[in-house]
Amino acid sequence: MKLAIVGYGRMGRMVEALAPAYGFEVIARIDEGGDLGQAAPADAAIEFTTPEAALTNIEALAALRVPIVCGTTGWFQRLEAARSAVERTGGALVYSPNFSVGVHVFARLTELAASLLKDESEYEAWAWEIHHSKKKDAPSGTLLKLLEVMRAGGYARAIDSSSSRAGAHPGTHEIGFDSASDTITLRHAARSREGFARGALRAAQWIRGKTGVYEFSEVLFGAEGGK
């Protein structure tokens, strides 16, 4: 399988290093301002760039009929424009605020905890995350997704949320519930960017031969995973 990498920074290089283990040959490495036409022969493109560039890249790759895995965060307010571009060309896109398998399991546990505590009024909730100082968006897309699944689980009370940016931290997310009697804490800590790269490559394998727009949870858990 032929793979194009769009965004050749730390994530792009990690994807390239792991690509052979997933059956991919990297045929194009396209950095900012590069020619996206180089991706045309690829069976899939993995995009890790910036929030400002993501939609333009998705639209260009969709026009080339190259299936896209987009790991960039901070652009999801423009998701409907991306969906229109992909569906108009009969293309395919997998997107997610986080391509870590562990994070998606963590999100399911968070939703379950929220549903179990939704009627327990003595429990108040918080949500917190920390990432490296170069991360563009705050709060992270993952934290926003966790807040969304808490609401989906029926937790309608206030959730105090906060973000930190410092050093080279690859990412930690924490959800907590506290009462006068006890505290429940759920935490996911990434050790490196490798998990994100592996998830993106798994999505690139999965998307071949498909059309439409999917969230990574659908790759992992089936259609009901994207609820």
N, C-alpha and C positions, 0 to 999 in steps of 0.2 A: 504494500500500500504506500502511496506517495503522500507526503505531508508537507504543507507549507506552514511556516512559523511567521506570524505577523506580530512584530514587537520583539526585538532581539536583545532584551535586557536580561536581568537575572532569571526571570521566569522562563523566557524563551530559551535560554541556554540550558536550563534544567530540563525543559521539555525535550530539547535536542538530545541530551545525554541519555534520557530514558526511552526515547522513541524506538530504538531497535528491539527492545524487550517486548514492545507491543505490536511488532510486525510492521513498523513504519520506516520508510526511507525518507529523510528530509531532503526535499528538492529545491526549497526556496527559503531564504531567511530575509525577511523584509522588515527593515527598521523604519522609523519615522521619516516620512517623505519619500520612501522607496516606491518602486513600481509594483502595485498590487497585481498587475497583469502576469507577473511571474508565478502567481499561484494557480493560474488557469489549468495546468495539467494535474493538479493535486486531487486526491480522493477526499481530503479534508484539510481545513485550515484551522489552526489554533491561534487565537488572538488574545494577547495580553499587552495592552498598550495604556492609554490614558482615557479618562472619561470624555475628554473633548474629541478624541479621535475615534472612539468605538463605533458610533453610529455610521460615520462616513465609511469606515472599513467594512462594516457589515453590509451596507448598501452596495459597495463595490464588489465584494466577494459574492453576494447574492446575484448580482448581474452576470458574474462569471459562471454561475451555477456550481460554485464550490461549497460544499457543506461546511458550516462554521461552528466552531466551539469557541464561545466568547467568555473569557475569564476576567475581563476588565470589570471593575465595579464603579459605582458613582454615576452611571448614565441611565438608570432604569426608569427615570421619569420620561424617557424617550423610547420606551420599549414598544409602544404601539406603532411608532414610525418604523422601527426595525421589523416588527411583525409584518407590516404592510409590504415592505420591500422584499422580504423573504417569500411571502405568500404570492406576491405578484409574479415572481420569477419561477415559482415552483421549486424553491430551494429548501434548505433545512438549516436550523439553528438550534444549538443547545446553549443556554445561558445559565448563570447562577451567580449569586454573590460570593459563593465559596464552592470550590470543587473538591474539598476534603470529604471522603466517605464518613469519617468520624464526626464531622460537623453535622452532617445530615442525620446521623443516628442521634446526636446530641439534640438536634431540633425536635426530633420525635419525642425524646424523653422530656424535653421542656414543655411541649404541648400537653403531654400526659399529666405532668405535674400541675400545670395550670388548670387543667380540667378537674383534677382531684381536689384542688384548693379553691376553686371558683366560688364556692358557697361558704368557705371558712373565713368569715369576715375578720377574724383576729390576725390573719396572715397578710402582711404587706410585702410588696415585691420590689426587687431592684434588678437592673440589668447593666452590666459594665463590660467594657472591652479595652484592650491595649494593643497597639501595633507600633511598628517602627516609625521613626520621625518623618520618613519620606512618603508615607502613605497619604494620598491626596484627599480622600474623603473621610469625614468624621461626622456622625457615627459611621461605623463600617456597615456595608451592605448586609453583612451577616447579622449584626446586632439588630438592624431594622427587621430582618426576616424573623429573628427570634421573638421580637416584640409582636410581629404579625401572627406567629403561631400561638403565642400566649393568648392573644385576643381570639383566635380561632378556637382555642380550647375553652373559651368562655370566661376567662379572667378579665372582668370589666373594670376593676378598680385601678387606681393610679399605679404606674410602674415608674419608679425613679431610675432614670438611665443616664449614663455618663461614659465618656471616652477619654483615653489617655494616648499620647503620642510621644515616644521616647526611644532613643537608641536604635537597636537593630532587632527589636522583638518581632518574631514572625507572626504572633497573634494569639491572644488568649481571650476567651469569652466566658462570662460568668453570669448565671442567673441565680437569684436567691429569694427565699421566702422567709420572713422573720415574724415571730410572735413573741409575746411575753414569756412563753414556755420553752421555745426552742427555735432553732434555725435550720433550714434546709438549703444546701448550696449545691448547685450543679455547675461544673466547670469543664471546659475543653481548652487544652493548651497545645498549640502546634509546636513541634520541635524544630521543624524546618519547612521550607517551601516544597519539599519533595512530594508530600501528600497532595498538594494542589495540582502539581504537574501530572502525577499518576491519575488523578481523577479526570483531568482534561483529556489525557490520552485514552482512558477508558471510554469517555464520551465520544471521542473521535472514531473509535472502533465501532461504537453502537450506531452512530448516525448514518453510516454508509447505507445507501439505498432507501433512505427515508426522506419524506418531505414534511414541512411544517415546523412549528416552533415549540420547543420543549424546555422544561426546567430540569436541572440535573437530577433532582429527586425522582423524576420519571424514569431516568436511566437506571437508577438504583432499585426503585421499588415498584415500577410499573406505573400505569396511568393514574392510579389513585394516590401515588406519591406526590403528584403535583397539585393536589387539591388546595 
